[in-house]
Amino acid sequence: RGSTGFPRGLIIILEDGGNRMASNTTDSLLKLFPAVQHYAWGVEGSSPSLVAKMAPGDPDPSKPYAELWMGTHPTAPSTLASGETLSSYLAAHPTFTGAASAGAEWGADRLPYLFKCLSVRCPLSIQAHPDKKLAAELHKRDPKNYKDDNHKPELACAVTEFEGLCGFRPMQEIVENLGEVPELRALVGEEAAAKVAEAAGKG
C-alpha cells in the first residue's frame, strides 16, 4: 500500500483452464499493475484523484492522472509484478482465462475488453466510435491512428457525481437548430451547416 492507503496494484482472479491449482490456490491470483494515461483533462496528482491513488508508484503532483487501463491493449498494457505484460503472460498460458479463450477470435493473448478507471477534471472531447467492421478497416488502412481493430462499445459506472452526454439529436432537428440559432450556426460555420442540411435532405 502507498501512503494514501490505496493498494499500488490491482488484484485480479483468473481461472487456469476453469480449475484452480490444487497444491496452491494463490497460483490463480495475479497482481496486476495498470497503465496510466496522463491526458490533459485528468485530475492532477496533487488533488484527490482516484487514478493517482491507484497508480503504481508515488503520484507526481505536477502531472494529470486521467485513466487507469487494466487489460492487454498494446498502447498501454497492464504488467505483472515481474514486469511481464499481461498479454505475454496470457500468450504463454493460453487457457488461463478459461479453455474457451484459447480458440477465441480475439486471441488467447488478449482480453476482449479494456477496464478503465477515470478521474475527470474538465469536459472530455467528443468521441465517435466505429462498429467492429469499420474498426477493422480503419486499423488496416491507418494503424498509426487506429491502433486496434476493435469497436468500442462502452459501459460507464459513476462512483462519484458525474455528468455525461451520449448520442446526437435527430438530423432534422440539428438542421432546424442551425437555422434558428444564429450563434450555433456561426460556431459551426456556413460551409459545414450547409453540408449538414444537404446530408439531411439526402437522408
Salt bridges, closest charged atoms under 4 A:
GLU15 OE2 - ARG20 NH2 3.59
ASP58 OD1 - ARG8 NH2 3.58
GLU67 OE1 - LYS116 NZ 3.75
ASP148 OD2 - HIS73 NE2 2.69
ASP148 OD1 - LYS152 NZ 3.08
ASP149 OD1 - ARG110 NH2 3.77
ASP149 OD1 - LYS132 NZ 3.83
GLU154 OE2 - HIS129 ND1 3.96
GLU173 OE2 - ARG169 NH1 2.59
GLU190 OE2 - ARG185 NE 3.10
GLU191 OE2 - LYS195 NZ 3.57
GLU198 OE2 - LYS202 NZ 3.40
